[in-house]
């Protein structure tokens, strides 16, 4: 995923777990969108990460993905989008472009946390 997002012009910051994603967000105020899988190693899953991101950085767009779980609307924090796997690169790029345009015009950037 990082490769095709970078090819589309996004700056991508990868994290191996939710704790690392939070560290990236604390260090990078330019992140506009977070993409997270529901299932990931560490102290919290992707839904918990999405809730924290929404509370601490309400201006950041959130995309939650999974190939197994199907969260209900109440499971997704504050307007987070859900994208079921498998997905096409074009679909991810369109979602991130849309969420990024809602943020600022400083250029797109994206943090990605995954398993």
C-alpha atoms as one frame of an Amber mdcrd trajectory, in Angstrom:
protein
   0.000   0.000   0.000   2.782   2.441   0.860   4.302   2.054  -2.599   1.202
   2.981  -4.564   0.386   5.856  -2.199   3.902   7.232  -2.670   3.585   6.815
  -6.440   0.372   8.850  -6.224   2.330  11.691  -4.596   1.658  11.102  -0.906
   4.287  11.221   1.818   3.863   7.962   3.719   4.943   7.344   7.303   4.626
   3.684   8.265   4.153   2.285  11.761   4.225  -1.372  12.793   1.661  -0.912
  15.574  -0.701   1.652  17.072   1.793   2.916  19.648   4.293   3.678  16.901
   1.550   5.364  14.860   0.799   7.677  17.793   4.502   8.498  18.061   4.552
   9.380  14.349   1.483  11.589  14.762   3.039  13.406  17.718   6.163  14.123
  15.666   4.434  14.909  12.347   1.725  17.577  12.589   1.485  17.497   8.776
  -0.189  14.064   8.675  -3.649  14.453   7.190  -4.886  10.866   6.957  -4.312
   7.670   8.955  -4.895   4.246   7.418  -5.054   1.390   9.893  -5.927  -2.279
   9.848  -8.288  -3.445  12.582  -6.020  -6.350  13.481  -2.492  -5.346  14.430
   0.070  -6.212  17.072   0.604  -4.096  20.141  -1.411  -2.607  22.950  -4.480
  -1.685  20.891  -6.253  -2.597  17.671  -7.027  -0.330  14.733 -10.466   0.661
  16.021  -8.940   1.805  19.311  -6.247   3.691  17.394  -8.938   5.377  15.297
 -10.743   6.525  18.464  -7.537   7.989  19.912  -6.666   9.725  16.646 -10.164
  11.188  16.438  -9.987  12.497  20.025  -6.418  13.850  19.936  -6.224  14.942
  16.291  -9.817  15.566  15.191  -8.727  17.088  11.878  -7.051  13.902  10.656
  -8.997  11.686   8.268  -9.140   7.996   9.195  -9.470   4.908   7.004  -9.943
   1.572   8.791  -9.350  -1.619   6.793  -9.849  -5.322   7.394 -10.125  -8.545
   5.493 -11.921 -10.302   8.351 -13.872  -7.961  10.600 -16.768  -5.802   9.450
 -17.247  -3.008  11.983 -20.625  -1.448  12.465 -21.162   2.310  12.196 -20.930
   2.674  15.981 -17.515   0.978  15.951 -15.939   3.623  13.699 -14.702   6.784
  15.390 -15.970  10.154  14.231 -16.466   9.798  10.517 -13.805   7.166   9.922
 -14.234   5.341   6.635 -14.137   1.549   6.399 -12.497  -0.202   3.458 -12.858
  -3.976   3.159  -9.964  -6.049   1.858  -9.141  -6.840  -0.808  -9.242  -3.356
  -2.260  -7.943  -1.753  -5.404  -5.105   0.775  -5.137  -7.250   3.317  -6.990
  -9.931   3.072  -4.314  -7.441   3.749  -1.512  -5.898   6.649  -3.418  -9.321
   8.216  -4.025 -10.277   7.885  -0.350  -7.008   9.417   0.844  -7.234  12.226
  -1.725 -10.757  13.009  -0.568  -9.832  12.982   3.127  -6.679  15.029   2.495
  -8.555  17.748   0.617 -10.811  18.132   3.638  -7.762  18.971   5.762  -5.337
  21.516   4.231  -3.668  22.439   0.983  -0.107  21.905   2.287   0.368  18.747
   0.242  -0.888  15.267   0.988   0.627  13.069   3.638  -0.479   9.801   5.097
   0.450   7.693   8.112  -0.141   3.990   7.776  -0.208   1.461  10.594  -0.503
  -2.219   9.867   0.366  -5.708  10.961
